[in-house]
Amino acid sequence: MGFTEKQEALVNSSFESFKQNPGYSVLFYTIILEKAPAAKGMFSFLKDSAGVQDSPKLQVHAGKVFGMVRDSAAQLRATGGVVLGDATLGAIHIQNGVVDPHFVVVKEALLKTIKESSGDKWSEELSTAWEVAYDALATAIKKAMS
């Protein structure tokens, strides 16, 4: 079964909830660094800071990550696959030393952040929609890295 209209709608509505509060971007990176402290050096906006501190660059990057997952949901619904809109993503991830386990950490942080931002709208169905969309995006990025 392909990605459904309902799954796409769940991702879209929860993405809107995420965007409403800049604190969710900080939460996202806090969870990443709790799981993988060494990843701090991979993010230019975190490298020289003491912990995760809000900044315009952090907000932009989080918006891009969550936005790309939302776009992946739309692509999955429309075509059944995901094609990267930015051909440089593979090279950027290689340059920053990203390896497979990092994708797992980011996925976990993304799901925890969406759970927090969704509040009482959270459900297993919502989680699954984000997981499927994220996994398709991660697969596309890994393919671009090889």
Helices and strands as residue ranges (DSSP letters): H 5-19, H 23-35, G 37-42, H 56-79, H 89-95, H 100-118, G 119-121, H 124-145
